[in-house]
Amino acid sequence: VEANEQPCGTFGVHHKLPILKTLYDAKQCAFLANTGFLIEPFDTVDEFKKKAKKIPKGIGDHRGAQTHAQTVDARSVSSPGVLGRLMKQLSTKKKSPYKTNLFSFNNMKITEGGMTSPYILSKTSTTGIPQFKQYSQYQDIIANVTSRGSHSHFANTISNSISSALEQTEELATLMEGVKLTKTFNVDREINSAFNQISKIIKLRDELKLERAGFIASVYGFDTHQSFDDQTSLHFDRINSAISTFKEEMDAQNMWDNVAILLVSDFGRTITSNGKGTDHGWGGNYAVVGGKVNGGKILGKYPTKLGNDGELNIGRGRIIPSTGWEGVWSGLSEWMGVENDEELTQVLPNLKNFPESKLFRRDELFK
């Protein structure tokens, strides 16, 4: 992959992720150089060592880093999720609010903070969503219990939530079971199964009256302390298959221009080896793909040096991110419908900490 305005002349893509090279050449993939969680940007190692800038907690820690990657608010581990905040902002706009929803395969931090709880989909169920198997048996009893009024607002809220959740789950299960996709995913692989279910939801957009939606799917097993590339190759191959088939299915649905996939991880690995593999780093390299992504370029700044004398190397090859997650989420949020910085600050609380040069706005990130 040829670089542009980067310190290196050329870059490479892992051989098990050829779809990224294909989409990059088609100008539908942009790489995100040295990106990670930040409260505010660092320019040098000295700023970090002298604590001249705010240092987020969770560096080198899976739980903390995953939380920050999902909240995009590194000031606190208790912040709601960035997708939850984005969907809430889009659904409560003063002018022309959107009908939104969230879909996940687990209860994850990134979906917290929305107007409603996300739908929890199933990778293995034929209906695509876990159901209460005895619902038909107990339907009348549940209706009798939940329909009774109460002087307690709390009790009424719980009753309405239970009734609504069960009814919506049954309705969505029926719809998903009837969906036929054009392309066939290798559902024996979990990430492919997840993209299969996501494709069904997108195909049901009219029935669900969805104008904007957020999805989160996960792949685990990259913590390669004891090996260098075995697990990475395995998981990259599965991700490559999932994205490739998803792209073909979105083309068949005429929806490829209406979706964007952001590849996210808790952190990159250390540049140096521990003897067998690599350890927890900080900054990493990621990508955003989609039909309307303004691709064929590398956003952000790759470090000038990676050695011990590198301008962002804090030791052991752990690299300070040169770009925060706010960079890509600013453009993504605007593309989804956030109209100004007042609205964007509700989605990205630390927006004011980052200069424009560190933000990839809609006009830069999308065509």
KEKE-3310 file (N, C-alpha, C; in steps of 0.2 Angstrom, whole numbers, plus 5000, padded with zeros to 4 digits):
npx = (5004:5004:5010:5004:5010:5017:5030:5036:5039:5032:5018:5013:4999:4993:4994:4983:4973:4967:4956:4956:4967:4961:4950:4956:4963:4952:4948:4940:4943:4951:4966:4970:4982:4992:4983:4973:4967:4965:4965:4969:4980:4997:5013:5026:5037:5043:5032:5024:5032:5034:5022:5015:5003:4986:4986:4978:4970:4973:4982:4990:4982:4970:4956:4954:4958:4949:4937:4939:4941:4928:4920:4926:4929:4941:4943:4936:4931:4918:4910:4896:4893:4901:4893:4881:4879:4879:4868:4858:4859:4856:4843:4836:4837:4834:4828:4821:4823:4830:4825:4831:4842:4850:4862:4869:4879:4882:4881:4888:4900:4900:4887:4880:4870:4861:4844:4836:4838:4850:4846:4850:4858:4859:4872:4870:4857:4843:4833:4840:4839:4840:4826:4812:4808:4797:4787:4775:4768:4767:4761:4749:4748:4759:4755:4744:4751:4759:4751:4743:4740:4750:4753:4766:4779:4791:4788:4778:4786:4795:4786:4781:4793:4797:4786:4786:4799:4798:4788:4794:4805:4799:4793:4804:4811:4803:4803:4816:4818:4812:4820:4829:4845:4856:4869:4880:4886:4900:4895:4900:4910:4913:4913:4909:4896:4890:4891:4882:4870:4869:4867:4855:4847:4849:4843:4830:4827:4816:4805:4807:4808:4820:4831:4844:4857:4867:4879:4888:4901:4912:4929:4939:4955:4968:4978:4993:5005:5013:5016:5019:5012:5003:4989:4985:4985:4975:4963:4962:4960:4947:4940:4943:4935:4922:4921:4922:4911:4901:4902:4899:4886:4880:4881:4872:4861:4860:4866:4879:4885:4879:4884:4897:4911:4920:4936:4941:4952:4958:4971:4987:5001:5017:5031:5043:5049:5044:5052:5045:5033:5023:5019:5007:5003:5000:4996:4989:4986:4973:4957:4945:4931:4920:4907:4905:4917:4930:4943:4959:4970:4980:4976:4980:4995:5010:5023:5039:5051:5053:5062:5071:5074:5063:5051:5038:5039:5037:5045:5050:5045:5032:5020:5015:4999:4996:4985:4969:4954:4944:4947:4942:4929:4923:4921:4913:4902:4897:4894:4884:4874:4875:4875:4882:4896:4891:4881:4890:4899:4891:4892:4905:4914:4927:4930:4934:4947:4955:4964:4959:4967:4969:4957:4946:4936:4919:4919:4932:4933:4923:4916)
npy = (4994:5010:5024:5041:5056:5052:5046:5034:5025:5015:5004:4989:4977:4964:4947:4939:4948:4953:4959:4972:4978:4977:4985:4997:5000:5002:5014:5014:5011:5018:5019:5020:5028:5024:5025:5028:5028:5043:5057:5070:5076:5070:5077:5074:5062:5067:5076:5066:5059:5070:5072:5083:5083:5077:5060:5046:5033:5015:5011:4999:4989:4978:4978:4992:4998:4993:4998:5012:5012:5009:5019:5031:5041:5045:5050:5044:5028:5026:5031:5032:5022:5026:5023:5022:5035:5042:5037:5041:5055:5057:5053:5062:5074:5092:5096:5086:5072:5056:5039:5027:5013:5000:4986:4971:4958:4954:4961:4976:4989:4999:5001:5007:5020:5024:5028:5017:5000:4990:4978:4961:4951:4934:4923:4910:4906:4901:4910:4922:4929:4928:4920:4919:4904:4898:4908:4908:4899:4905:4918:4924:4925:4933:4944:4947:4950:4961:4971:4977:4991:5003:5012:5015:5022:5016:5002:5002:5006:4995:4984:4988:4988:4974:4968:4975:4972:4958:4957:4964:4956:4944:4948:4953:4941:4933:4941:4940:4927:4925:4931:4931:4930:4936:4932:4920:4917:4910:4903:4895:4901:4913:4927:4928:4923:4933:4944:4939:4940:4953:4958:4953:4961:4974:4972:4971:4984:4993:4987:4988:5001:5008:5021:5025:5015:5006:4994:4981:4969:4956:4950:4938:4934:4939:4941:4939:4934:4923:4919:4924:4926:4916:4915:4928:4927:4917:4923:4935:4930:4925:4937:4943:4935:4938:4952:4953:4945:4952:4964:4960:4956:4968:4976:4968:4972:4985:4994:4996:5009:5015:5010:5009:5002:5001:4996:4991:4990:4986:4990:4993:4981:4979:4986:4979:4962:4950:4939:4928:4932:4946:4961:4970:4985:5002:5014:5009:5002:5005:5003:5010:5006:5006:5010:5024:5029:5040:5034:5026:5032:5036:5040:5052:5050:5041:5035:5044:5037:5021:5015:5015:5028:5034:5047:5045:5034:5026:5017:4999:4998:5003:5013:5030:5035:5045:5050:5052:5042:5050:5056:5048:5046:5058:5062:5050:5052:5064:5060:5051:5060:5070:5087:5099:5106:5108:5098:5087:5087:5082:5069:5066:5070:5075:5083:5096:5096:5092:5098:5104:5097:5085:5079:5070:5075:5074:5078:5075:5062:5055:5053)
npz = (5000:4995:5003:5009:5012:5024:5035:5030:5015:5009:5014:5021:5020:5031:5025:5026:5026:5013:5008:5013:5006:4993:4995:4998:4987:4979:4984:4995:5007:5021:5030:5048:5056:5070:5081:5096:5113:5121:5131:5129:5115:5114:5110:5111:5119:5131:5136:5140:5150:5159:5163:5157:5150:5151:5157:5152:5162:5162:5152:5143:5149:5148:5151:5155:5143:5133:5138:5136:5122:5118:5124:5120:5129:5138:5150:5161:5167:5169:5159:5147:5132:5116:5104:5110:5114:5102:5095:5103:5102:5089:5089:5096:5091:5088:5076:5064:5070:5070:5067:5077:5082:5092:5090:5096:5101:5113:5130:5129:5133:5123:5118:5129:5136:5126:5120:5122:5127:5119:5106:5109:5099:5092:5087:5083:5084:5074:5072:5074:5086:5103:5112:5123:5127:5133:5130:5123:5131:5143:5140:5142:5156:5159:5152:5161:5173:5169:5164:5174:5183:5193:5208:5209:5200:5197:5197:5187:5176:5175:5172:5160:5153:5153:5146:5134:5129:5127:5118:5107:5104:5100:5089:5081:5080:5072:5060:5056:5054:5042:5033:5018:5012:4999:4997:5004:5020:5029:5042:5052:5057:5070:5068:5055:5056:5064:5056:5046:5053:5055:5042:5039:5048:5042:5030:5034:5036:5032:5037:5050:5052:5052:5052:5056:5062:5074:5076:5084:5084:5089:5090:5098:5105:5101:5110:5110:5118:5118:5106:5089:5076:5074:5079:5075:5061:5060:5065:5057:5044:5046:5049:5036:5028:5033:5031:5017:5012:5017:5011:4998:5000:5004:4992:4984:4991:4988:4997:5001:5000:5011:5023:5035:5041:5055:5061:5077:5091:5108:5110:5102:5099:5107:5100:5101:5104:5117:5117:5114:5109:5108:5119:5128:5120:5115:5105:5090:5073:5062:5053:5042:5032:5018:5006:5004:5010:5010:5003:5000:5006:5021:5036:5049:5058:5056:5067:5066:5070:5076:5086:5102:5103:5097:5094:5100:5108:5123:5129:5129:5116:5116:5110:5110:5105:5091:5087:5093:5097:5095:5083:5071:5075:5075:5061:5057:5065:5061:5048:5050:5054:5064:5066:5070:5080:5093:5095:5092:5103:5113:5109:5109:5122:5124:5114:5112:5116:5106:5092:5075:5066:5071:5070:5059:5049:5042:5028:5025:5028:5021:5005)
capx = (5000:5008:5008:5004:5012:5019:5037:5038:5038:5027:5016:5010:4994:4994:4992:4977:4968:4968:4950:4958:4970:4957:4945:4960:4964:4946:4947:4934:4946:4956:4969:4971:4989:4994:4977:4971:4963:4968:4961:4972:4986:5004:5017:5033:5038:5044:5026:5021:5036:5034:5015:5013:4997:4983:4987:4972:4972:4972:4987:4993:4977:4964:4949:4953:4959:4943:4932:4941:4940:4921:4917:4929:4930:4946:4943:4933:4929:4911:4906:4892:4897:4900:4888:4875:4878:4878:4861:4854:4860:4852:4836:4834:4839:4828:4825:4822:4826:4830:4823:4838:4842:4857:4862:4875:4879:4884:4880:4895:4900:4899:4880:4877:4868:4856:4838:4834:4843:4851:4844:4855:4857:4862:4876:4869:4850:4840:4829:4844:4839:4837:4819:4810:4806:4790:4783:4768:4765:4765:4760:4743:4750:4764:4751:4740:4755:4762:4746:4740:4743:4752:4755:4773:4782:4796:4784:4775:4792:4798:4781:4781:4799:4796:4781:4789:4805:4796:4784:4798:4809:4795:4792:4810:4813:4798:4805:4823:4818:4809:4824:4834:4851:4859:4876:4881:4892:4902:4892:4904:4915:4908:4912:4905:4889:4888:4889:4876:4864:4869:4865:4847:4844:4849:4838:4824:4827:4810:4800:4809:4808:4826:4834:4851:4858:4873:4881:4895:4903:4919:4933:4944:4961:4974:4983:4999:5011:5017:5017:5019:5007:4998:4982:4983:4983:4968:4957:4962:4957:4940:4938:4943:4930:4916:4920:4921:4905:4896:4902:4895:4878:4878:4881:4866:4855:4861:4867:4886:4886:4876:4887:4904:4914:4926:4939:4943:4955:4959:4977:4991:5006:5023:5035:5048:5047:5046:5056:5041:5028:5023:5015:5002:5005:4995:4994:4989:4984:4966:4954:4937:4929:4913:4906:4906:4923:4935:4949:4965:4974:4982:4974:4984:5003:5014:5029:5045:5055:5050:5067:5071:5074:5057:5047:5033:5041:5038:5048:5048:5041:5025:5020:5009:4995:4997:4978:4964:4948:4940:4948:4938:4922:4920:4918:4908:4896:4894:4891:4877:4868:4876:4876:4887:4900:4887:4879:4896:4902:4887:4894:4913:4915:4933:4931:4938:4954:4959:4964:4956:4972:4968:4950:4945:4929:4915:4922:4939:4933:4918:4916)
capy = (5000:5016:5029:5048:5061:5048:5045:5028:5026:5010:5001:4983:4974:4957:4943:4936:4953:4956:4963:4979:4981:4978:4991:5003:5002:5005:5020:5013:5010:5022:5017:5025:5027:5026:5028:5025:5032:5049:5063:5075:5073:5071:5078:5071:5058:5072:5078:5060:5058:5075:5073:5089:5082:5072:5053:5041:5026:5009:5010:4992:4985:4976:4981:4999:5000:4991:5003:5018:5012:5009:5025:5037:5047:5042:5053:5040:5021:5025:5035:5028:5021:5031:5022:5024:5042:5044:5035:5045:5062:5057:5052:5067:5081:5096:5096:5080:5067:5049:5033:5023:5007:4997:4979:4969:4950:4954:4967:4979:4996:5004:5003:5010:5027:5025:5029:5011:4995:4987:4971:4957:4946:4928:4921:4903:4905:4901:4916:4927:4933:4924:4921:4916:4898:4897:4914:4906:4895:4910:4924:4927:4926:4939:4950:4949:4953:4967:4976:4980:4998:5003:5019:5015:5023:5011:4996:5003:5006:4988:4980:4990:4986:4967:4967:4978:4968:4951:4957:4966:4950:4939:4951:4953:4934:4931:4944:4938:4920:4925:4935:4927:4934:4934:4929:4915:4918:4904:4904:4891:4906:4917:4934:4928:4922:4940:4948:4937:4942:4961:4959:4952:4967:4979:4970:4973:4991:4996:4984:4990:5008:5011:5026:5025:5009:5004:4987:4979:4962:4955:4944:4938:4929:4942:4943:4935:4935:4917:4918:4931:4927:4910:4917:4934:4925:4914:4928:4940:4926:4925:4944:4945:4932:4941:4958:4951:4942:4957:4969:4957:4956:4975:4977:4965:4976:4992:4997:4997:5016:5017:5007:5010:4997:5003:4991:4994:4986:4990:4993:4989:4977:4982:4985:4974:4956:4948:4933:4923:4936:4953:4962:4976:4992:5008:5016:5004:5004:5002:5005:5011:5004:5008:5013:5031:5031:5043:5029:5026:5036:5034:5046:5052:5051:5035:5038:5044:5032:5016:5013:5018:5036:5037:5053:5043:5027:5027:5011:4993:4998:5005:5019:5034:5036:5052:5052:5049:5039:5056:5058:5045:5046:5065:5061:5045:5055:5069:5057:5048:5065:5075:5093:5104:5104:5108:5091:5083:5087:5077:5062:5066:5075:5078:5085:5103:5095:5090:5103:5101:5093:5078:5076:5068:5077:5071:5080:5072:5054:5052:5056)
capz = (5000:4995:5009:5007:5018:5030:5035:5026:5008:5007:5020:5019:5024:5032:5019:5028:5026:5007:5007:5015:5001:4988:4996:4998:4979:4976:4987:4999:5014:5024:5036:5053:5058:5077:5084:5102:5118:5123:5134:5124:5112:5116:5104:5112:5125:5137:5138:5144:5156:5164:5164:5155:5147:5155:5155:5154:5165:5157:5147:5144:5153:5143:5153:5154:5136:5130:5140:5133:5115:5117:5127:5118:5134:5142:5157:5166:5165:5170:5154:5143:5126:5110:5100:5113:5114:5095:5093:5107:5099:5082:5090:5100:5087:5088:5070:5060:5073:5066:5071:5078:5087:5093:5090:5099:5102:5120:5133:5129:5135:5118:5117:5134:5135:5121:5122:5124:5127:5112:5104:5109:5093:5093:5081:5082:5083:5067:5072:5075:5092:5109:5113:5129:5124:5135:5130:5121:5137:5149:5137:5146:5163:5159:5151:5167:5178:5167:5162:5180:5184:5200:5210:5209:5194:5196:5195:5180:5171:5175:5169:5153:5149:5152:5141:5127:5127:5125:5112:5102:5103:5096:5082:5077:5078:5066:5054:5054:5052:5036:5028:5014:5010:4992:4998:5010:5025:5033:5049:5057:5060:5074:5065:5049:5058:5067:5050:5043:5057:5054:5036:5040:5051:5037:5025:5037:5038:5031:5041:5057:5051:5054:5048:5058:5067:5076:5077:5087:5084:5092:5089:5103:5104:5099:5115:5108:5122:5118:5099:5085:5071:5072:5081:5071:5055:5060:5066:5051:5039:5047:5048:5029:5025:5035:5027:5010:5010:5019:5005:4992:5002:5004:4985:4982:4994:4986:5004:5002:5001:5017:5029:5036:5046:5059:5065:5083:5096:5114:5109:5097:5103:5108:5094:5103:5106:5123:5116:5111:5106:5110:5125:5128:5118:5116:5099:5085:5066:5061:5046:5041:5026:5016:4999:5003:5013:5005:5005:4996:5010:5028:5040:5055:5057:5058:5070:5062:5072:5081:5091:5108:5102:5094:5097:5104:5111:5130:5132:5127:5110:5117:5106:5112:5099:5088:5085:5098:5094:5093:5076:5066:5077:5073:5055:5057:5069:5056:5042:5052:5055:5069:5062:5072:5086:5099:5095:5092:5110:5116:5107:5110:5127:5124:5107:5112:5118:5100:5087:5069:5063:5074:5068:5052:5048:5037:5021:5024:5029:5017:4998)
cpx = (5004:5005:5008:5005:5014:5027:5040:5036:5032:5025:5013:5004:4995:4991:4986:4971:4968:4962:4952:4962:4966:4952:4950:4961:4958:4944:4940:4937:4951:4959:4970:4977:4989:4988:4976:4968:4967:4963:4963:4978:4992:5008:5024:5032:5039:5037:5023:5025:5035:5026:5012:5006:4993:4984:4981:4975:4970:4977:4990:4988:4971:4958:4949:4954:4952:4938:4933:4939:4932:4917:4919:4928:4935:4947:4941:4931:4921:4906:4902:4896:4896:4895:4881:4873:4876:4871:4856:4853:4856:4845:4832:4835:4833:4825:4827:4825:4826:4828:4829:4837:4849:4856:4868:4874:4881:4882:4887:4894:4898:4892:4876:4875:4863:4849:4834:4839:4844:4848:4850:4854:4860:4866:4873:4861:4847:4836:4833:4844:4837:4830:4818:4806:4799:4786:4776:4764:4762:4763:4754:4745:4755:4760:4747:4744:4757:4757:4743:4744:4745:4753:4762:4776:4787:4793:4781:4781:4794:4793:4781:4787:4799:4792:4783:4795:4803:4792:4789:4803:4806:4794:4798:4812:4809:4801:4812:4823:4816:4814:4829:4839:4853:4865:4876:4887:4894:4901:4896:4909:4911:4907:4908:4897:4886:4886:4883:4870:4863:4866:4857:4844:4844:4844:4831:4823:4820:4805:4801:4809:4814:4829:4842:4851:4865:4874:4888:4896:4910:4922:4938:4950:4967:4979:4989:5005:5016:5018:5017:5013:5002:4991:4980:4981:4976:4963:4957:4959:4950:4937:4938:4937:4923:4915:4919:4914:4900:4896:4898:4887:4876:4877:4874:4860:4855:4862:4874:4888:4883:4878:4894:4906:4920:4929:4943:4947:4956:4966:4981:4996:5012:5027:5041:5045:5048:5050:5052:5035:5028:5018:5010:5005:5000:4993:4994:4986:4978:4964:4947:4936:4921:4913:4907:4913:4928:4942:4955:4970:4975:4981:4978:4991:5006:5020:5035:5050:5052:5055:5066:5071:5068:5053:5041:5033:5042:5042:5045:5044:5034:5024:5014:5005:4996:4990:4973:4958:4943:4941:4943:4931:4919:4917:4913:4901:4893:4891:4884:4872:4869:4878:4881:4891:4896:4884:4884:4899:4898:4889:4901:4914:4921:4935:4936:4945:4959:4959:4961:4961:4972:4961:4949:4937:4925:4918:4928:4938:4928:4918:4909)
cpy = (5006:5021:5036:5052:5057:5047:5039:5029:5021:5007:4994:4981:4967:4953:4940:4941:4956:4960:4971:4982:4982:4984:4998:5005:5005:5011:5020:5010:5015:5019:5022:5024:5029:5029:5024:5030:5037:5054:5069:5073:5075:5073:5075:5066:5062:5074:5072:5059:5063:5076:5080:5089:5077:5065:5049:5035:5021:5008:5003:4987:4984:4979:4988:5001:4999:4996:5009:5018:5012:5015:5031:5043:5044:5045:5049:5033:5021:5029:5030:5027:5026:5029:5023:5031:5045:5043:5040:5052:5062:5056:5057:5074:5085:5097:5089:5074:5060:5044:5028:5017:5004:4990:4976:4961:4949:4961:4971:4986:5001:5006:5006:5018:5029:5026:5023:5006:4992:4980:4967:4951:4939:4926:4914:4902:4905:4908:4923:4931:4928:4925:4917:4910:4897:4903:4912:4903:4900:4917:4927:4929:4932:4945:4952:4953:4960:4973:4979:4986:4998:5010:5020:5017:5018:5004:4996:5002:4999:4984:4982:4988:4978:4966:4969:4974:4961:4952:4959:4960:4945:4942:4951:4946:4932:4934:4941:4931:4919:4928:4930:4932:4932:4930:4924:4916:4911:4905:4899:4895:4911:4924:4934:4927:4929:4944:4946:4939:4950:4962:4958:4958:4973:4978:4971:4980:4995:4993:4987:4998:5011:5016:5027:5019:5008:4997:4986:4972:4962:4949:4944:4933:4932:4944:4938:4936:4929:4915:4924:4931:4922:4912:4923:4932:4921:4918:4933:4936:4926:4932:4946:4942:4936:4948:4957:4949:4948:4962:4967:4958:4963:4978:4975:4969:4983:4996:4998:5004:5019:5014:5009:5005:5000:4998:4994:4989:4990:4993:4989:4985:4981:4981:4980:4968:4954:4941:4928:4926:4943:4955:4968:4982:4997:5010:5010:5007:5001:5004:5006:5010:5005:5011:5020:5034:5034:5040:5031:5031:5033:5041:5046:5052:5045:5038:5038:5039:5027:5013:5016:5026:5039:5042:5051:5036:5028:5021:5004:4993:5000:5012:5023:5036:5044:5054:5048:5046:5044:5058:5055:5045:5053:5064:5056:5048:5060:5066:5053:5053:5070:5081:5098:5102:5104:5101:5086:5082:5082:5070:5061:5071:5078:5081:5092:5102:5094:5095:5099:5096:5086:5075:5075:5069:5074:5072:5077:5064:5051:5056:5061)
cpz = (5000:5000:5006:5013:5024:5029:5031:5019:5006:5014:5017:5023:5025:5027:5020:5028:5019:5005:5008:5009:4995:4989:4996:4991:4976:4979:4992:5006:5015:5030:5041:5057:5066:5080:5091:5107:5121:5127:5130:5121:5115:5109:5105:5118:5131:5140:5142:5150:5161:5166:5163:5152:5152:5153:5157:5158:5160:5152:5148:5148:5149:5145:5152:5147:5132:5131:5136:5125:5114:5120:5123:5122:5139:5149:5163:5163:5166:5164:5150:5136:5120:5106:5103:5113:5107:5093:5097:5104:5093:5083:5094:5097:5087:5082:5066:5064:5069:5071:5071:5082:5087:5093:5092:5099:5110:5123:5133:5130:5129:5117:5123:5133:5130:5124:5125:5124:5121:5112:5105:5104:5095:5086:5079:5081:5076:5066:5072:5081:5097:5111:5120:5127:5127:5135:5128:5127:5142:5147:5141:5153:5164:5157:5157:5172:5176:5165:5168:5182:5192:5202:5210:5202:5192:5194:5188:5175:5170:5171:5162:5149:5148:5146:5134:5125:5124:5118:5106:5100:5099:5089:5078:5075:5072:5060:5052:5052:5045:5031:5024:5011:5003:4993:5004:5014:5028:5040:5054:5060:5063:5070:5059:5051:5061:5061:5046:5046:5055:5047:5035:5043:5046:5032:5027:5039:5037:5036:5048:5057:5054:5050:5050:5063:5068:5078:5080:5087:5086:5090:5094:5101:5101:5104:5115:5112:5121:5110:5095:5080:5070:5074:5077:5064:5055:5060:5060:5045:5040:5046:5040:5026:5026:5031:5020:5008:5012:5014:4999:4994:5002:4997:4983:4985:4992:4992:5005:5003:5007:5023:5029:5042:5049:5063:5071:5087:5102:5113:5104:5102:5103:5102:5095:5105:5113:5123:5113:5106:5107:5116:5123:5126:5120:5109:5094:5078:5064:5054:5047:5034:5024:5009:4998:5007:5008:5006:5000:5000:5017:5032:5047:5054:5060:5061:5065:5063:5077:5086:5097:5108:5098:5098:5101:5108:5119:5134:5130:5120:5111:5115:5108:5105:5097:5087:5090:5094:5092:5085:5071:5068:5076:5066:5054:5060:5064:5050:5044:5053:5060:5065:5064:5078:5093:5100:5096:5099:5114:5115:5109:5115:5127:5118:5107:5114:5112:5095:5080:5066:5065:5073:5061:5051:5042:5030:5020:5024:5024:5010:4998)
residu = (VAL:GLU:ALA:ASN:GLU:GLN:PRO:CYS:GLY:THR:PHE:GLY:VAL:HIS:HIS:LYS:LEU:PRO:ILE:LEU:LYS:THR:LEU:TYR:ASP:ALA:LYS:GLN:CYS:ALA:PHE:LEU:ALA:ASN:THR:GLY:PHE:LEU:ILE:GLU:PRO:PHE:ASP:THR:VAL:ASP:GLU:PHE:LYS:LYS:LYS:ALA:LYS:LYS:ILE:PRO:LYS:GLY:ILE:GLY:ASP:HIS:ARG:GLY:ALA:GLN:THR:HIS:ALA:GLN:THR:VAL:ASP:ALA:ARG:SER:VAL:SER:SER:PRO:GLY:VAL:LEU:GLY:ARG:LEU:MET:LYS:GLN:LEU:SER:THR:LYS:LYS:LYS:SER:PRO:TYR:LYS:THR:ASN:LEU:PHE:SER:PHE:ASN:ASN:MET:LYS:ILE:THR:GLU:GLY:GLY:MET:THR:SER:PRO:TYR:ILE:LEU:SER:LYS:THR:SER:THR:THR:GLY:ILE:PRO:GLN:PHE:LYS:GLN:TYR:SER:GLN:TYR:GLN:ASP:ILE:ILE:ALA:ASN:VAL:THR:SER:ARG:GLY:SER:HIS:SER:HIS:PHE:ALA:ASN:THR:ILE:SER:ASN:SER:ILE:SER:SER:ALA:LEU:GLU:GLN:THR:GLU:GLU:LEU:ALA:THR:LEU:MET:GLU:GLY:VAL:LYS:LEU:THR:LYS:THR:PHE:ASN:VAL:ASP:ARG:GLU:ILE:ASN:SER:ALA:PHE:ASN:GLN:ILE:SER:LYS:ILE:ILE:LYS:LEU:ARG:ASP:GLU:LEU:LYS:LEU:GLU:ARG:ALA:GLY:PHE:ILE:ALA:SER:VAL:TYR:GLY:PHE:ASP:THR:HIS:GLN:SER:PHE:ASP:ASP:GLN:THR:SER:LEU:HIS:PHE:ASP:ARG:ILE:ASN:SER:ALA:ILE:SER:THR:PHE:LYS:GLU:GLU:MET:ASP:ALA:GLN:ASN:MET:TRP:ASP:ASN:VAL:ALA:ILE:LEU:LEU:VAL:SER:ASP:PHE:GLY:ARG:THR:ILE:THR:SER:ASN:GLY:LYS:GLY:THR:ASP:HIS:GLY:TRP:GLY:GLY:ASN:TYR:ALA:VAL:VAL:GLY:GLY:LYS:VAL:ASN:GLY:GLY:LYS:ILE:LEU:GLY:LYS:TYR:PRO:THR:LYS:LEU:GLY:ASN:ASP:GLY:GLU:LEU:ASN:ILE:GLY:ARG:GLY:ARG:ILE:ILE:PRO:SER:THR:GLY:TRP:GLU:GLY:VAL:TRP:SER:GLY:LEU:SER:GLU:TRP:MET:GLY:VAL:GLU:ASN:ASP:GLU:GLU:LEU:THR:GLN:VAL:LEU:PRO:ASN:LEU:LYS:ASN:PHE:PRO:GLU:SER:LYS:LEU:PHE:ARG:ARG:ASP:GLU:LEU:PHE:LYS)
# end
